[in-house]
Amino acid sequence: MRYIIIGAGAVGGAIGGRLAQSGREVVLVARGAHLEALRARGLRLTVPEGELTYRLPAVQGPAELGELRADDVLVLAVKTQDTEDALAAWGPAPVAGGGTAAQHLPLLCAQNGVEGQRIALRRFRHVYGVCVWLPATHVEPGTVSAAGAPLTGMLHLGRFPHGTDETLRPIAADLEAARFEAPVVPDVTRWQYAKLLSNLANAMEAVSGPLVSEAAGELYARVRAEGEAVLAAAGIAHADAQEQRAVRGDKITLVPLESAPRGGGSSWQSLARGTGSIEADHLNGEIVLLGRLHGVPTPLNELLQHLAGAFARERREAGSLPVAELVRLADAADRESGPGKEPLSGP
């Protein structure tokens, strides 16, 4: 099989680099300065055992590859807000033997949240969810770091919306040969919603920095409690903390990488790179949407969604809002979200 990594940033670059290291055929899809660097110097992947360089085919879109192969696997690793454009480009791509990528090829959604795979199912017949536990950073154009050891990450795989099939077995085997654990599960969304609850902290980290203070930890607990209440009201199951710990154990431990320090998670990285967009609409915003559908107030997640979006649009510095100010805004949002009142969205 050939793996086409659509979005060779932090997660996509780490998956693509490790697959290449294990001898699998990989194509990287990127744009702008990152694409130029990949073409000029190759993918530089910094991992606990050192810096590895892979000269891999790098393209901007499917036209550069001509007809896709019948054994191609598409790995969608763009941020959720970029999903629609990516699928519009790759779905109609012709496949050798007839038909299109959307009709015939498997599409693995290696993304945070749950919305990307729902968008994908409108276009692609064969959509697979991936619950991504993979600490990785897009350091600079052409360079990605992945600090996990002894495994680089854990990638639960399952057909979306549920079930498994034989397509996933060889894919899981390839990933496991590339230093990932890749359980094939019939209920991949259980793991994705569990990860979503953790990702509710992404916006907090993006606007106010790492969650190291007691005040930040207490606020995240309130944000997560909103999310748990919403999932309960919606009847959406998720793996609990004990189950997650039992599965992950000590398999993925962060190792300090001197040449590639980890500044923050995916949302923090979006602000640090000044991309102008952020995934909060599909993380905190997923909880807000479900809350509105099921009559559960979500003022804290709405506040974080609003703040993260404003920071991205206005190119504000990542982590520049003091935690004390964020807590003050959260307290005000809670007070203003009583019966008959519109939730406060922030300054």
N, C-alpha and C positions, 0 to 999 in steps of 0.2 A: 504494500500500500504506500501511497504518497500522501503526506500530510501537508495541507495548505493552511498555513496559520494566518487567518485574516485578522490583522491587528497584532503586529509583532512587538508590542510594548512590553511592560513588565511581565504580565502573566504569559502572554503569547510568546515573547522572546525566551522566557525560561523553559516553557514546554517545548518550543521548537529547538532550542539549543540542546537540551537534554536528549530529545529524540535523535537529533543528528549525531550526538556523541555516541549513542548506542547503535549507530549504523543505519538508522531509518532515513528514508528520502524525505526531505523537507523543503518547502517553498515558503518564504516569508513575504507577507503583504504589509506594506507600510506606505507612508506618504511624507512629503516635505523633507526636512533635514535628516530625519531618521532614515528614510529610504536612501537618500544620497550617501549617508555614512555606511549603511549596510552594503551598498553596491561598491563603494570605494575601499572599505577596510574589512568588510565582513561583520558578522555578529560577534561582539565581545561579551562573553558571559562570565561574570565574576561569581564564583561559588567557593565554599569553604576549602576546596582543594587547590584553588588558584584561579588564574584568569585563562579562559579558554577562548579560542577564536575559530569561527566556522565561516568559511566562504560558501554561502548558500545562495541559490537563486532568490532574488528579491524583486518584486514587481509591485506596481501600483493597482493593477486590476487584472481581470481575467483575459483581456484581449492579448496581453503580452505572452500568455501561455498557449494561445491557440485553442484547439479542442482539448477539453479536460479529459482525463483518463477515467475509465469505468471503475478503477480501484482507488480513486482519489477520496480522501476524507477531508472535509472542510471543518476547521476548528475556528469558531467565531469567538475572538477574544478582544473585540473592541468594547469600549464602554457602552452601556445600554443606550445612551442618547445618540450614539452613532450607528445603532443597529439597522435602522430602516435604510439608510443610504448604502450600507454594506450589502444588505440582502438584495436591494434593487440592482446592484451591480453584478452580484454573483449568481443570483437565481436564474437568469436567462442564459447563462454561459452554456454553450453547446458541449455535449459529452460524446466522445467517440462511440459509434454504434447507434446514435440517434437519441433525441430527447435533450433535456436540459439538466443542469445541476439541481434545480428545484424539484425536478421529477424523480431523479435517480440517485443522487449522492447523499450520504449521511452528513448531517450538519450537527456538530457538537457545540453547544452554547457554553463556553467556559467563561462565564460572566458572574458578577455579583447580582443579587436580586433574582426575580423570577419573570420579569416582564420580557426580557429578550427572547426567550423561547416561545412565549405566547405570540410575539410579533412574528417570529420565524415560522410558526405553524400556519400562518396565513399564506405563506409562499412555498414552503418546503414540505414535502410529504414525510420525510424521514428526519425527525428532529429528536435530539438527545440532550437531556439536561446534564450539567456537570456542576457538582458542588465543589467549589474551588477553595481549598485550604493551601495556600501557596504564598509564603512571604517573599515578595519580589519587588524590585524597584527599577524604574526606568531612569537610569542615572544621567545619561546624556545621549545625544543622537548616536545610535550604533551600539550603545552599551547598556546592558541589563545586569542586575545582580539578583541572586537568589541565595539567601543566607541559611536555608534549612538544612539540618543534618540529623541523623544519617540519611533520611529521605528528604528530597527537595520539596515534596508536597504530597497532599492526599486529594485525590480526585474521584469522588463518588460519581458513578455513571449510571444512567438509566434512560429508557425511552421516555419521551415526554408525550402525554402527561403522566403515564404510568406504564409499568411493565419492563421487560427486557427482551432481547432477541439475540440471534447468533452474530449479528453485525458487531456487537459490542465485545465479544470474547477476544478476537485477535487485537482489537484496539486496546483493551485493558492489558493484554499480554505485552504489547509494545510499550505502553506507559510504564508497566512494572519493570521492564528491562531498562528503562530510562530513569530509574531512581524515584519513581512515584509509587504510592500505593493507590490502586484503582479498583475499589470494590464495585462490582456490578450489582445494583439493587433494584427491586421492582418499585420502590417508593422514593425516588430521588428527591422529590419535592419536600419530603420530611426533613431531609438534610439541608436543602436550600433555605427553607423557612427558618431553621435553626441558625444557619449562617446569617440570614437577614437580620435576626435579632442582634447578633454581634455587630453587623455592619451599621446599625443605627448610631454607633459611636463614631462612624467615619466623618460625619458632618461636624461633630463636636471637635474632633482632632483637627479638622481642616481649618476651622475658624479660631480655635483657642489653643491649639497645640496638644501634645501628648497628654493622656489622661493619667497624670501621675499624682495629683493632689487629692486629698480626701474630698474636697468640694466637688471636683470633677467626677470622682467615682460615685459620689452620692447622686449627682445629677444624672449620670448615665443609668444608674439603677432606676430612677424615675422614668427616664425615656424608655428603657427596656420594659418596665412594667406596663406602660401604655401599649407597647407592641404585643406583649403577651395577652393583655386583656382583649385586644382587637382580634388576635388569632383565635382565642377561645370563643369569642362571640361569632366569628365566621365559621367555626367548626373546622379549622385548619390544623392538622396535626404537625408537630415538629419534634425532632429528637431533643431530649432534655440534656442538661449539662452533664449529668452522670454518664449517660450513654455516649456522648461525644468524647468525654475524657477516657472512657474505657476503650474506645476505638482508636483514638489518636495516641494515647499514652505518651511516651517520650520519643516518638518516631520523628517528630519535626521540632527540633530545638534550634533557636536562632544562634548563629555563630557570628561574632563581630567580624566585619570585613573592613580592614583598614582602608583599602583603596576604594571602597564603595559604601560609606556609612549610610544606614537606613534612616532617612529623615521622617518618614511617616507612611501611612497607608495610601490607598489608591486615590481617595478624594483629596488628601493633603498634597499628593504629587500633582494632581490636576491644577491646583492653585499655584503650587511652586513653579510649575512650567508655564503658567499663564495661558492655558488652553482656551479660556473663555467659557468653558462649560464644566459641569460637575454632575455626578450621578445621583445626587440627593433626591431628585424627583422620583427616582425608581427604587430608593431605599427607604428613607423617611417618608417619601411620598407614597410608597406602597401602603404603609401603615395608615397614613392620612386617608387614602382612597378607601381602604377597607373599613376604617372607622366611620367614614361618611355613609358607606353602604349599609353598615350594621348598627348605626346609632350609638357609636362609642366615641366620646370626645378624645381628641389627640392634640391638645394645644402645644405640647412640647415638641413633638415631631413636626408639626406644622411650622413652628418657630425655626427649628433647625433647617428644614427644607428651604424656608424663606431666606435665612441668613446665608446658607451655603450658596444659593443661587445668586444672591446679591454680591457676595465676595467674588464669585467667578465672573459675573458680568462686568464688574467694576475693577477687575484685576487687583483686588486688595491682597495684601501680603498674607500668606498662609500663617495661621496661628497668632494673628495680631490682635484679636479681641480678648481682653483679659477674662480669665475664668470667672472672677467675681462679677463682672458685667454680664456675662452670659447667664450666670445663676440669677442675677437680678431680673433679667428679661424673662427667664423661665418662670420665676415666681409670679411676675406680672401676668404672663400668659395663663398660668393656672388660675389666678384670681379672676381673670376676665373671661373665663370659659364656662362660667356657670350657666344654668338654664336660661334660655332666651337671649343669651349674649353671643356675639360673634367672637371667635378666638382672636387674640392679639397675635399679629404676625411678626412683630419686631419693629425696630425703629424705622 
